[in-house]
Amino acid sequence: MLMAGLRPWKGVRPNPNALLVVECDGLVPVDRITRALDRLLDVCPWPAARLRRQFPWGRLQWVAGPRSTLRRPLVWREAVTAPAQLDGALEAELNTAIDARREPPLRILTVDIAGAASVLVLTWFHPLMDARGGENLLSHLDHADREMPWDGVSRSLWPDERRRTLRERCHDAGPSLPYLRSVAPVPPVSLAASLRPSGRACFMRESFTGPDGGDHRVTREMSWRLALVGKAMAELWRRRGMPDVPFLLPVSVDQRPKGAPGPTFGSRLGFYFASFRPSETEDLPALARSLRLQMADVLRAGYIEANEAGMEFLEYLPLSTMLRVMPWTSSGELFSFNCADLSEWPPALAHCFGRRIVNAYHIPVVPPRPGLGVFFNRCGSRHNLVVSWLEGVVERADAARIIEVVREGMGWTRITRE
């Protein structure tokens, strides 16, 4: 929810869009999507809700009226003649920000390529749900498309209410405050610090196959991937003459039960911070071990659960007050860059709207600070890597170099795009 309350940095208004891009092996009719949405709205209003704050200091919350008043999210179709034109349609979607106070927090685009295959693009206002929630939502829509009537209420759409007393919440959140105050004794720097990003979102995406044979457990670990992205960023830092100040980046942890889809709406992510110096990336195995130990220490101390509980209190405070909790943000820097592994595409969601899913990946818009992020996910045998940035923070050649450093370190082979 914090993204919904962010204020502009130097005239750049944050764009809270997130995209889920799903490549299908055939054409998907728009009327099947609209029918499924109508069925979903019969049992769940949140895709047509509005974001409200009851009081100026109150919690942001989703509000929806009776079914008769709900406006179906926009569903429309575009056609392109070649796969290479897809990125233009995706970038336009990224940069058409959703105003959740005045319009539904979701829209769905189908891009038909050369009249042979469709790419589904779900765009949502990020505080509505996290990346796994977007995947769950597509699963619900596919279920509603196939079955009528649809018993959607029995499916897990929203988190169970936590019935913790104020005393219990205070106890759970207790370690969060000292952790947030101490996590960065040296304030971090980002590439956006000395620049004026235009606010226009850009991205670059590549797909890969993994190496054959061997034991690849190390490269599957998030600690190795963080180290690799750190190596690519360290190169960029050196080219820009940036200091050897420790990188600071938030690492999200899905709080859903392992192996279960879990709730769809609302964020189910906890987080902690990883920290390491650019110079430490010269020894990747050692850095990966260090990051693994950091993660173990955080889990042992219970900081992820503490931060999650602490956010319940911070949601009632203005952003300026939140930032005072973290003194290292006084310069406007929140962290150095974004990095997340959005995990594996759900094997149960191999088809949607009667078509086989060939590939799927996420493209989130990053905040003005740090203005740059790297995102992993896997769909079947395909490894996807997305670099997302705000125009002016890096050039396309910089994004291509980040992808190449990660590709080399993972031992991946590029899949040529047709």
C-alpha positions as CSV (number, residue, x, y, z in Angstrom):
1,M,0.0,0.0,0.0
2,L,2.9,2.4,0.5
3,M,3.2,2.9,-3.3
4,A,-0.3,4.3,-3.3
5,G,0.7,7.1,-0.9
6,L,4.1,8.1,-2.3
7,R,4.6,11.7,-3.2
8,P,6.5,13.0,-6.2
9,W,10.2,13.3,-6.2
10,K,11.4,16.5,-7.9
11,G,8.3,16.7,-10.0
12,V,8.2,13.0,-11.0
13,R,4.9,11.4,-10.1
14,P,5.2,7.7,-9.3
15,N,3.4,5.4,-11.7
16,P,2.0,2.4,-9.8
17,N,1.4,0.2,-12.8
18,A,2.4,-3.5,-12.9
19,L,2.0,-5.7,-16.0
20,L,1.5,-9.5,-16.4
21,V,2.3,-10.5,-20.0
22,V,1.0,-13.9,-21.1
23,E,1.9,-15.3,-24.5
24,C,-0.6,-17.8,-25.9
25,D,-0.4,-20.3,-28.7
26,G,-3.5,-19.0,-30.5
27,L,-6.1,-16.1,-30.6
28,V,-8.1,-15.3,-27.5
29,P,-11.5,-13.7,-28.2
30,V,-12.2,-10.5,-26.2
31,D,-15.8,-11.6,-25.5
32,R,-14.5,-14.6,-23.5
33,I,-12.5,-12.2,-21.2
34,T,-15.4,-9.8,-20.7
35,R,-17.8,-12.7,-19.9
36,A,-15.3,-14.1,-17.3
37,L,-14.8,-10.6,-15.7
38,D,-18.6,-10.2,-15.4
39,R,-18.8,-13.6,-13.7
40,L,-16.0,-12.7,-11.3
41,L,-17.6,-9.4,-10.4
42,D,-20.7,-11.3,-9.5
43,V,-18.9,-12.8,-6.5
44,C,-15.9,-10.4,-6.0
45,P,-16.1,-6.6,-6.5
46,W,-12.4,-5.7,-6.0
47,P,-11.3,-5.5,-9.7
48,A,-13.9,-2.7,-10.0
49,A,-13.2,-1.0,-6.7
50,R,-11.9,2.5,-6.0
51,L,-9.1,3.5,-3.6
52,R,-10.3,5.7,-0.7
53,R,-8.9,7.2,2.5
54,Q,-11.6,7.6,5.1
55,F,-9.6,10.3,7.0
56,P,-6.6,12.4,5.9
57,W,-4.5,10.3,8.3
58,G,-6.4,7.0,7.8
59,R,-5.5,3.8,6.0
60,L,-5.9,3.5,2.3
61,Q,-8.6,1.0,1.5
62,W,-10.6,-0.4,-1.4
63,V,-14.3,0.5,-1.6
64,A,-16.9,-1.0,-3.9
65,G,-20.6,-0.5,-4.1
66,P,-23.4,-3.0,-5.0
67,R,-23.0,-5.2,-8.1
68,S,-25.3,-3.0,-10.1
69,T,-22.9,0.0,-9.7
70,L,-19.7,-1.8,-10.6
71,R,-18.1,-0.7,-13.8
72,R,-16.3,-3.6,-15.6
73,P,-12.6,-3.0,-16.1
74,L,-11.6,-2.0,-19.6
75,V,-11.0,-4.9,-22.0
76,W,-9.8,-4.2,-25.5
77,R,-7.8,-5.5,-28.4
78,E,-4.9,-4.3,-30.5
79,A,-3.4,-5.9,-33.6
80,V,0.3,-5.9,-34.7
81,T,1.8,-7.5,-37.7
82,A,5.0,-8.8,-36.1
83,P,6.3,-10.0,-32.7
84,A,8.9,-7.2,-32.7
85,Q,6.0,-4.6,-32.4
86,L,4.8,-6.1,-29.1
87,D,7.2,-4.1,-27.0
88,G,5.7,-0.9,-28.2
89,A,2.3,-1.9,-27.1
90,L,3.7,-3.0,-23.7
91,E,5.5,0.3,-23.2
92,A,2.4,2.2,-23.9
93,E,0.6,0.2,-21.3
94,L,3.3,0.8,-18.8
95,N,3.1,4.5,-19.3
96,T,-0.7,4.8,-19.1
97,A,-1.0,5.1,-15.3
98,I,-4.1,3.9,-13.6
99,D,-5.8,6.4,-11.3
100,A,-7.4,4.1,-8.8
101,R,-9.4,6.9,-7.2
102,R,-11.4,7.5,-10.4
103,E,-11.2,4.2,-12.5
104,P,-11.1,0.5,-12.0
105,P,-7.6,-0.7,-10.7
106,L,-7.4,-3.3,-13.5
107,R,-7.5,-3.4,-17.3
108,I,-6.9,-6.2,-19.8
109,L,-5.4,-5.8,-23.3
110,T,-5.1,-8.6,-25.9
111,V,-2.4,-8.0,-28.5
112,D,-3.1,-10.2,-31.6
113,I,0.1,-10.9,-33.5
114,A,-0.2,-11.4,-37.3
115,G,-3.7,-12.8,-36.7
116,A,-2.2,-16.0,-35.3
117,A,-1.6,-15.7,-31.6
118,S,-2.6,-13.5,-28.7
119,V,-0.6,-11.9,-25.9
120,L,-2.7,-11.1,-22.8
121,V,-1.6,-8.1,-20.9
122,L,-3.1,-7.6,-17.4
123,T,-2.3,-4.1,-16.1
124,W,-3.1,-3.3,-12.5
125,F,-2.6,-0.6,-9.9
126,H,0.2,-2.3,-7.9
127,P,-1.3,-2.0,-4.4
128,L,-4.3,-4.0,-5.5
129,M,-2.2,-7.2,-5.5
130,D,1.3,-8.5,-5.8
131,A,2.8,-10.5,-8.7
132,R,1.5,-13.8,-7.5
133,G,-1.9,-12.2,-7.0
134,G,-1.9,-11.2,-10.7
135,E,-1.3,-14.9,-11.6
136,N,-4.1,-16.0,-9.3
137,L,-6.4,-13.4,-10.9
138,L,-5.8,-14.9,-14.3
139,S,-6.5,-18.3,-12.9
140,H,-9.8,-17.1,-11.5
141,L,-10.8,-15.6,-14.8
142,D,-9.9,-18.8,-16.7
143,H,-12.0,-20.7,-14.2
144,A,-14.9,-18.4,-14.7
145,D,-14.5,-18.7,-18.4
146,R,-14.8,-22.5,-18.3
147,E,-17.5,-23.0,-15.6
148,M,-21.0,-21.5,-15.1
149,P,-22.2,-20.9,-12.5
150,W,-18.9,-20.2,-10.9
151,D,-18.6,-20.8,-7.1
152,G,-15.9,-18.1,-6.8
153,V,-16.6,-17.5,-3.1
154,S,-15.1,-20.8,-2.2
155,R,-11.8,-19.8,-3.9
156,S,-9.2,-17.9,-2.0
157,L,-9.6,-14.3,-3.1
158,W,-8.6,-12.2,-0.1
159,P,-6.5,-12.8,3.0
160,D,-8.2,-14.0,6.2
161,E,-8.6,-11.2,8.7
162,R,-6.0,-11.3,11.4
163,R,-7.7,-11.1,14.7
164,R,-4.7,-9.9,16.7
165,T,-5.2,-7.6,19.6
166,L,-3.3,-4.3,19.6
167,R,-1.0,-5.7,22.3
168,E,-0.2,-8.7,20.1
169,R,0.4,-6.5,17.0
170,C,2.7,-4.2,19.1
171,H,4.6,-7.2,20.3
172,D,5.0,-8.7,16.8
173,A,6.1,-5.3,15.3
174,G,8.5,-4.5,18.2
175,P,11.8,-5.5,16.4
176,S,10.9,-3.8,13.2
177,L,11.7,-0.2,14.3
178,P,15.2,-0.8,15.6
179,Y,15.9,-2.9,12.5
180,L,14.8,-0.2,10.1
181,R,16.8,2.4,11.9
182,S,20.0,0.4,11.9
183,V,19.9,-1.3,8.5
184,A,21.9,1.4,6.7
185,P,24.5,3.2,8.9
186,V,25.8,4.6,5.6
187,P,23.0,6.1,3.5
188,P,22.7,4.3,0.1
189,V,23.0,6.1,-3.3
190,S,21.1,5.3,-6.5
191,L,21.7,6.3,-10.1
192,A,18.6,8.5,-10.0
193,A,20.1,10.7,-7.2
194,S,21.9,13.2,-9.4
195,L,19.5,12.9,-12.4
196,R,16.1,14.1,-13.3
197,P,14.2,11.1,-14.6
198,S,11.4,12.0,-17.1
199,G,9.0,9.6,-15.3
200,R,8.5,7.6,-18.5
201,A,8.9,3.9,-17.9
202,C,11.1,1.7,-20.1
203,F,12.0,-1.9,-20.1
204,M,14.1,-4.6,-21.8
205,R,13.2,-8.3,-21.7
206,E,15.0,-11.5,-22.7
207,S,14.2,-15.2,-22.4
208,F,16.7,-18.0,-21.9
209,T,17.0,-21.7,-21.6
210,G,19.1,-23.1,-18.7
211,P,22.2,-25.3,-19.0
212,D,21.8,-29.0,-19.5
213,G,22.9,-31.5,-16.8
214,G,24.9,-30.7,-13.7
215,D,23.8,-29.4,-10.3
216,H,22.4,-25.9,-10.6
217,R,21.1,-25.5,-7.0
218,V,23.5,-22.6,-6.3
219,T,22.3,-20.5,-9.3
220,R,18.7,-21.2,-8.3
221,E,19.2,-19.5,-5.0
222,M,18.2,-15.8,-4.6
223,S,21.5,-15.1,-2.9
224,W,23.4,-16.0,-6.1
225,R,21.0,-13.9,-8.3
226,L,21.4,-10.9,-6.0
227,A,25.1,-11.2,-6.2
228,L,25.0,-11.4,-10.0
229,V,22.7,-8.3,-10.3
230,G,25.1,-6.6,-7.8
231,K,28.0,-7.4,-10.1
232,A,26.2,-5.8,-13.1
233,M,25.3,-2.8,-11.0
234,A,28.9,-2.5,-9.7
235,E,30.1,-2.2,-13.3
236,L,27.5,0.6,-13.9
237,W,28.5,2.3,-10.7
238,R,32.2,2.4,-11.7
239,R,31.3,3.7,-15.2
240,R,29.4,6.5,-13.5
241,G,32.1,7.3,-10.9
242,M,29.8,6.3,-8.0
243,P,31.4,5.7,-4.6
244,D,31.9,2.3,-3.0
245,V,29.0,2.9,-0.7
246,P,27.1,-0.3,0.3
247,F,24.2,-1.2,-1.9
248,L,20.9,-1.5,0.0
249,L,18.0,-3.3,-1.6
250,P,14.7,-4.7,-0.3
251,V,14.2,-8.4,-0.7
252,S,10.5,-9.5,-0.8
253,V,9.4,-12.8,0.7
254,D,6.0,-14.3,-0.3
255,Q,4.1,-15.1,2.9
256,R,1.7,-17.5,1.2
257,P,1.7,-21.1,2.3
258,K,4.3,-23.0,0.3
259,G,2.8,-24.8,-2.7
260,A,-0.6,-23.0,-2.4
261,P,-1.9,-20.1,-4.5
262,G,-2.9,-18.2,-1.4
263,P,-4.9,-15.0,-1.4
264,T,-5.3,-12.9,-4.6
265,F,-5.9,-9.4,-3.5
266,G,-3.7,-7.3,-1.2
267,S,0.0,-7.7,-0.8
268,R,1.2,-10.9,0.8
269,L,4.8,-10.0,0.8
270,G,7.1,-9.5,3.7
271,F,10.6,-8.0,3.2
272,Y,14.0,-7.5,4.6
273,F,17.1,-5.5,3.3
274,A,20.2,-7.0,1.8
275,S,23.4,-4.9,1.9
276,F,26.9,-5.3,0.3
277,R,29.5,-3.1,-1.2
278,P,30.1,-2.9,-5.0
279,S,33.7,-4.0,-4.4
280,E,32.5,-7.2,-2.8
281,T,31.1,-8.4,-6.2
282,E,34.6,-9.2,-7.4
283,D,34.2,-12.6,-5.5
284,L,30.7,-13.8,-6.4
285,P,30.8,-17.1,-4.5
286,A,31.9,-15.4,-1.3
287,L,29.3,-12.7,-1.8
288,A,26.5,-15.2,-2.4
289,R,27.5,-17.0,0.9
290,S,27.5,-13.7,2.7
291,L,24.0,-12.9,1.4
292,R,22.8,-16.3,2.3
293,L,24.0,-15.7,5.9
294,Q,22.3,-12.3,6.0
295,M,19.0,-14.0,5.0
296,A,19.5,-16.7,7.7
297,D,20.1,-14.1,10.3
298,V,17.0,-12.1,9.3
299,L,14.8,-15.3,9.4
300,R,16.3,-16.3,12.8
301,A,15.6,-12.8,14.3
302,G,12.0,-12.8,12.9
303,Y,12.5,-9.4,11.1
304,I,10.3,-10.4,8.1
305,E,7.2,-10.9,10.3
306,A,8.1,-7.9,12.4
307,N,8.3,-5.7,9.3
308,E,5.0,-7.0,8.1
309,A,3.3,-6.2,11.4
310,G,5.1,-2.8,11.6
311,M,3.6,-1.8,8.2
312,E,0.2,-2.0,9.7
313,F,1.1,1.0,11.9
314,L,3.0,2.9,9.2
315,E,0.0,2.8,6.9
316,Y,-1.7,5.3,9.1
317,L,1.2,7.8,8.9
318,P,2.1,10.4,6.2
319,L,5.1,9.4,4.0
320,S,7.3,12.1,5.6
321,T,6.7,10.5,9.0
322,M,7.4,7.0,7.7
323,L,10.7,8.2,6.3
324,R,11.7,9.7,9.7
325,V,11.6,6.2,11.0
326,M,14.4,5.4,8.6
327,P,17.0,8.2,9.0
328,W,19.0,7.0,6.1
329,T,16.2,8.1,3.7
330,S,16.6,11.8,4.6
331,S,18.3,12.6,1.3
332,G,15.3,11.0,-0.6
333,E,17.1,7.8,-1.3
334,L,15.1,4.7,-0.3
335,F,17.6,2.1,-1.7
336,S,20.1,1.5,-4.4
337,F,18.0,-0.6,-6.9
338,N,15.2,-3.1,-7.1
339,C,15.7,-6.8,-7.6
340,A,13.1,-9.6,-7.2
341,D,12.7,-13.2,-8.2
342,L,9.0,-13.6,-9.1
343,S,9.3,-17.3,-8.9
344,E,7.9,-20.0,-11.2
345,W,4.8,-19.8,-13.2
346,P,2.1,-21.9,-11.6
347,P,2.1,-25.4,-13.3
348,A,-1.7,-25.6,-12.8
349,L,-2.1,-22.5,-15.0
350,A,-0.8,-24.1,-18.3
351,H,-3.8,-22.9,-20.3
352,C,-6.2,-19.9,-20.2
353,F,-9.3,-19.1,-22.3
354,G,-8.8,-22.3,-24.2
355,R,-5.2,-21.6,-25.3
356,R,-1.9,-23.0,-24.1
357,I,0.4,-20.6,-22.4
358,V,3.8,-20.4,-24.1
359,N,5.5,-17.9,-21.8
360,A,4.6,-15.4,-19.1
361,Y,6.5,-12.7,-17.3
362,H,6.0,-9.5,-15.2
363,I,7.0,-5.9,-15.9
364,P,6.6,-3.6,-12.9
365,V,7.2,0.1,-13.0
366,V,9.9,1.1,-10.5
367,P,9.7,4.1,-8.2
368,P,11.5,7.3,-9.1
369,R,14.1,6.4,-6.5
370,P,16.0,4.2,-7.3
371,G,14.5,4.3,-10.9
372,L,16.0,0.9,-11.8
373,G,15.1,-2.7,-11.2
374,V,15.9,-6.3,-12.3
375,F,13.2,-9.0,-12.2
376,F,13.5,-12.8,-12.7
377,N,10.8,-15.4,-13.3
378,R,10.5,-18.8,-14.9
379,C,7.7,-20.2,-17.1
380,G,8.2,-23.9,-17.9
381,S,11.7,-24.2,-19.3
382,R,12.0,-20.5,-20.1
383,H,13.9,-18.2,-17.8
384,N,12.8,-14.6,-18.1
385,L,14.8,-11.5,-17.2
386,V,13.3,-8.0,-17.2
387,V,15.2,-4.8,-16.6
388,S,12.8,-1.9,-15.8
389,W,13.9,1.7,-15.5
390,L,12.8,5.3,-15.8
391,E,13.9,7.2,-18.9
392,G,17.1,9.1,-18.1
393,V,18.4,6.8,-15.3
394,V,20.2,4.4,-17.7
395,E,20.5,3.9,-21.4
396,R,19.3,0.8,-23.3
397,A,23.0,-0.2,-23.7
398,D,23.3,-0.2,-19.9
399,A,20.2,-2.5,-19.6
400,A,21.6,-4.8,-22.2
401,R,24.8,-5.1,-20.3
402,I,23.0,-5.9,-17.1
403,I,21.2,-8.7,-18.9
404,E,24.4,-10.1,-20.4
405,V,26.2,-10.1,-17.0
406,V,23.3,-12.1,-15.5
407,R,23.1,-14.4,-18.5
408,E,26.8,-15.3,-18.3
409,G,26.7,-15.9,-14.5
410,M,23.6,-18.1,-14.8
411,G,25.0,-20.1,-17.8
412,W,21.8,-19.4,-19.8
413,T,21.4,-19.5,-23.6
414,R,19.4,-16.7,-25.2
415,I,16.2,-17.6,-27.0
416,T,16.1,-15.7,-30.2
417,R,12.9,-13.7,-30.7
418,E,11.2,-14.2,-34.0
